[in-house]
């Protein structure tokens, strides 16, 4: 998330991205996050299955895909939204993304655990 925010702030600064590119940025960052999340999920499933069992590993794997996609999407859009609100994207983006992704990541994890494990 913070890395996507940093890349987006840079792109804004050098004119590679404009506020009107919001949907394009969302689509690009979400795809990158989902690919990264899928790769991490596969690794997590293999390691997790060996050490903690298949169901817990599945929870971790699903959550990794969701959080990575969400983090990259938020990281890519936060600087654009900050600029629209006339707030310096370089100052607000990374701390806001980190806080938002951490808080919502826990919620995603617990909702996934509830759905998969039935707890």
Backbone bond lengths (Angstrom), bond angles and torsions (degrees), N, CA, C in turn:
res aa  C-N    CA-C-N  psi(-1)  N-CA   C-N-CA  omega(-1)  CA-C   N-CA-C  phi
1 X - - - 1.446 - - 1.505 112.25 -
2 X 1.333 116.60 -52.89 1.465 119.82 -178.72 1.523 110.71 -65.83
3 X 1.321 117.19 -33.80 1.466 119.78 178.32 1.532 110.32 -68.18
4 X 1.311 117.50 -40.54 1.464 120.85 176.23 1.521 110.31 -63.61
5 X 1.337 116.52 -39.22 1.462 120.50 177.96 1.521 110.82 -63.31
6 X 1.324 116.78 -43.61 1.457 120.88 179.48 1.526 110.80 -62.55
7 X 1.314 116.81 -43.75 1.468 120.57 178.83 1.526 110.96 -63.64
8 X 1.319 116.78 -38.68 1.458 120.67 179.91 1.528 111.23 -70.20
9 X 1.330 117.56 -39.60 1.467 121.06 176.59 1.522 109.62 -60.37
10 X 1.322 116.24 -43.48 1.463 120.26 178.20 1.527 110.69 -62.34
11 X 1.335 116.31 -45.36 1.465 120.37 179.89 1.526 111.31 -61.75
12 X 1.324 116.94 -37.86 1.463 120.63 175.69 1.527 110.76 -64.29
13 X 1.317 116.23 -43.09 1.464 121.26 -176.13 1.527 112.29 -64.46
14 X 1.320 117.23 -37.16 1.468 120.09 -177.71 1.531 112.44 -95.78
15 X 1.325 117.18 3.05 1.457 120.85 175.10 1.518 115.55 82.89
16 X 1.320 117.66 13.86 1.468 120.50 178.14 1.526 111.95 -75.49
17 X 1.329 116.35 -24.47 1.464 122.32 -178.12 1.521 107.95 -131.65
18 X 1.336 115.16 141.37 1.463 121.14 175.23 1.528 108.45 -119.77
19 X 1.302 115.85 168.24 1.456 120.44 178.54 1.514 113.09 -58.54
20 X 1.319 116.52 -29.09 1.466 120.57 -179.54 1.529 112.54 -73.64
21 X 1.318 117.37 -8.70 1.466 122.23 179.94 1.527 112.98 -89.35
22 X 1.319 118.26 15.32 1.463 122.19 -173.20 1.532 112.66 -54.54
23 X 1.307 118.08 -50.77 1.470 119.91 -177.79 1.526 111.61 -65.06
24 X 1.313 116.94 -37.60 1.465 120.69 177.84 1.526 110.32 -63.64
25 X 1.325 116.67 -42.04 1.469 121.16 179.10 1.525 110.40 -66.49
26 X 1.322 117.15 -44.11 1.470 120.70 178.73 1.527 109.96 -57.75
27 X 1.325 117.21 -48.41 1.461 121.36 -178.14 1.523 111.18 -61.97
28 X 1.337 117.18 -46.24 1.467 121.01 -178.25 1.528 111.29 -63.94
29 X 1.313 117.24 -48.91 1.462 120.66 -176.83 1.522 112.04 -67.83
30 X 1.314 117.12 -37.31 1.466 120.08 178.26 1.527 110.48 -62.94
31 X 1.325 116.78 -43.66 1.473 119.88 178.53 1.524 111.42 -61.63
32 X 1.324 116.70 -45.16 1.470 120.36 179.53 1.525 109.91 -60.98
33 X 1.326 117.12 -45.38 1.458 121.16 179.62 1.516 113.05 -62.52
34 X 1.330 116.54 -39.90 1.466 119.69 179.59 1.525 111.85 -68.11
35 X 1.320 117.07 -37.95 1.471 119.79 176.94 1.525 109.94 -64.89
36 X 1.325 116.70 -47.91 1.463 120.56 178.37 1.528 110.61 -60.62
37 X 1.325 116.75 -45.19 1.456 120.93 179.03 1.515 112.74 -61.04
38 X 1.320 116.58 -38.51 1.464 120.67 178.74 1.523 111.16 -65.42
39 X 1.325 116.48 -43.54 1.469 119.84 177.71 1.529 111.25 -61.82
40 X 1.324 116.27 -44.59 1.467 119.90 177.90 1.526 111.29 -65.94
41 X 1.325 116.72 -36.73 1.464 120.68 -179.98 1.518 111.58 -64.20
42 X 1.323 116.83 -41.70 1.467 120.00 178.20 1.523 109.97 -61.02
43 X 1.319 116.12 -46.32 1.465 120.19 177.37 1.531 110.54 -61.57
44 X 1.334 116.22 -44.71 1.457 120.52 179.15 1.514 113.11 -63.41
45 X 1.321 116.78 -37.50 1.467 120.33 178.14 1.521 111.61 -64.12
46 X 1.315 116.44 -43.74 1.467 120.25 -179.20 1.523 110.17 -64.44
47 X 1.320 116.33 -53.04 1.470 120.58 -177.74 1.526 110.48 -66.44
48 X 1.332 116.58 -44.00 1.456 120.56 -178.46 1.511 113.70 -63.58
49 X 1.315 116.74 -39.15 1.464 120.36 179.16 1.520 111.01 -61.64
50 X 1.310 116.74 -38.88 1.469 121.21 179.66 1.526 110.89 -67.13
51 X 1.324 117.50 -42.41 1.464 120.52 -171.10 1.527 115.27 -95.70
52 X 1.337 118.91 -32.36 1.467 119.04 -174.64 1.522 114.36 -128.63
53 X 1.304 118.41 -6.46 1.457 120.87 178.72 1.518 112.41 106.94
54 X 1.321 114.41 159.22 1.461 121.41 -172.08 1.526 113.67 -66.55
55 X 1.331 117.87 -39.58 1.466 119.33 -176.26 1.524 112.17 -68.02
56 X 1.312 116.75 -45.13 1.468 119.70 178.17 1.526 109.69 -65.53
57 X 1.329 116.82 -39.65 1.464 120.63 177.50 1.527 110.68 -62.06
58 X 1.322 117.09 -37.98 1.460 120.89 177.47 1.526 111.06 -64.09
59 X 1.322 116.69 -42.12 1.467 120.80 176.82 1.524 110.15 -58.61
60 X 1.321 116.14 -47.47 1.464 120.53 -179.32 1.528 110.35 -63.80
61 X 1.321 117.13 -43.37 1.459 120.75 -179.36 1.519 113.03 -62.19
62 X 1.312 116.35 -48.03 1.471 120.54 179.00 1.520 110.08 -61.85
63 X 1.324 116.06 -44.13 1.459 120.29 -179.13 1.524 111.58 -63.34
64 X 1.324 117.47 -38.64 1.466 120.28 177.89 1.524 111.54 -60.43
65 X 1.311 117.11 -43.64 1.468 120.21 178.59 1.524 110.06 -61.90
66 X 1.330 116.40 -47.64 1.464 120.59 -178.58 1.527 112.15 -62.61
67 X 1.315 116.57 -47.92 1.463 119.96 -176.17 1.527 111.67 -68.44
68 X 1.319 117.66 -41.07 1.470 119.16 179.29 1.528 111.09 -64.19
69 X 1.322 117.09 -42.10 1.462 120.13 176.50 1.515 111.94 -63.44
70 X 1.315 116.50 -44.68 1.461 122.64 179.47 1.527 110.94 -64.27
71 X 1.329 117.24 -46.05 1.467 121.33 -177.56 1.526 111.37 -62.79
72 X 1.318 116.78 -44.56 1.465 119.71 -179.78 1.528 110.79 -66.21
73 X 1.322 116.50 -39.19 1.463 120.19 179.15 1.520 110.90 -64.97
74 X 1.314 116.98 -47.94 1.462 120.97 178.93 1.525 110.48 -64.17
75 X 1.322 116.63 -42.89 1.460 120.62 179.61 1.511 112.97 -61.11
76 X 1.317 116.67 -36.02 1.455 119.92 179.03 1.514 114.01 -77.42
77 X 1.327 117.01 -29.40 1.463 119.73 -176.46 1.525 113.98 -92.67
78 X 1.323 117.90 -27.02 1.463 120.42 -176.64 1.535 113.01 -56.96
79 X 1.337 119.41 -44.97 1.470 118.44 178.73 1.532 112.77 -62.09
80 X 1.324 117.07 -37.51 1.463 119.75 178.83 1.523 111.12 -66.75
81 X 1.326 116.08 -41.29 1.466 119.84 178.21 1.526 111.15 -67.49
82 X 1.325 116.53 -39.12 1.469 119.92 177.84 1.524 110.53 -61.44
83 X 1.317 116.10 -44.41 1.473 119.30 179.56 1.518 110.54 -62.68
84 X 1.337 117.30 -39.79 1.470 120.28 177.96 1.520 111.73 -61.54
85 X 1.336 115.70 -33.70 1.468 120.53 179.32 1.528 112.06 -86.57
86 X 1.332 116.11 6.79 1.470 123.43 179.56 1.527 112.45 62.53
87 X 1.334 114.71 36.86 1.464 122.37 174.83 1.520 106.53 -111.07
88 X 1.316 117.17 140.95 1.460 120.89 -179.40 1.528 109.55 -63.53
89 X 1.333 118.78 113.07 1.464 121.31 -178.01 1.526 113.41 -61.23
90 X 1.315 117.31 -32.06 1.466 120.52 -178.29 1.521 111.87 -66.75
91 X 1.311 116.75 -28.77 1.465 120.69 -177.43 1.522 111.83 -85.16
92 X 1.308 117.23 -41.64 1.460 120.48 -169.95 1.530 114.04 -94.82
93 X 1.317 119.12 -25.63 1.462 121.13 -167.95 1.519 114.99 -62.20
94 X 1.330 118.35 -59.88 1.473 120.16 -174.54 1.532 113.08 -60.92
95 X 1.347 119.88 -47.36 1.472 118.31 178.88 1.533 112.91 -63.19
96 X 1.321 116.19 -38.78 1.460 119.82 -179.36 1.528 110.68 -68.46
97 X 1.320 116.65 -42.49 1.464 120.75 179.38 1.523 110.25 -62.65
98 X 1.325 116.93 -46.48 1.462 121.04 -178.88 1.526 111.04 -59.68
99 X 1.312 117.01 -47.00 1.462 121.42 -179.60 1.524 111.07 -63.62
100 X 1.318 116.34 -47.32 1.461 120.68 -177.95 1.526 111.81 -64.41
101 X 1.324 116.92 -44.34 1.466 120.37 -178.75 1.529 111.02 -68.65
102 X 1.321 118.08 -39.81 1.467 120.12 177.97 1.526 111.28 -61.47
103 X 1.318 116.70 -46.72 1.467 120.36 -177.81 1.525 111.42 -66.98
104 X 1.318 116.57 -47.29 1.460 118.89 -178.81 1.526 111.56 -73.14
105 X 1.320 117.45 -26.69 1.462 120.98 177.06 1.515 111.87 -62.10
106 X 1.310 116.29 -41.20 1.468 119.78 176.40 1.523 111.18 -62.76
107 X 1.313 115.57 -42.32 1.460 119.74 179.04 1.530 110.21 -62.85
108 X 1.334 116.84 -45.47 1.467 120.43 177.97 1.525 111.43 -60.14
109 X 1.327 116.58 -41.62 1.461 120.81 179.81 1.528 110.88 -61.54
110 X 1.321 116.71 -48.81 1.457 119.75 -177.91 1.531 111.89 -67.75
111 X 1.323 118.03 -37.73 1.466 120.27 176.74 1.532 111.18 -65.71
112 X 1.323 116.36 -39.27 1.464 120.36 177.44 1.525 110.48 -65.78
113 X 1.330 116.74 -44.06 1.468 120.69 178.45 1.525 110.60 -60.93
114 X 1.318 116.35 -41.88 1.463 119.97 179.23 1.528 110.67 -63.02
115 X 1.323 116.83 -42.97 1.467 120.70 -178.50 1.529 112.05 -68.28
116 X 1.323 117.17 -42.77 1.467 120.50 -175.67 1.521 111.89 -80.99
117 X 1.329 116.32 -44.11 1.466 120.54 -174.82 1.523 113.22 -92.22
118 X 1.325 116.40 -15.40 1.454 119.85 -179.34 1.514 113.56 71.00
119 X 1.317 117.29 29.63 1.473 120.55 179.71 1.503 111.40 -104.93
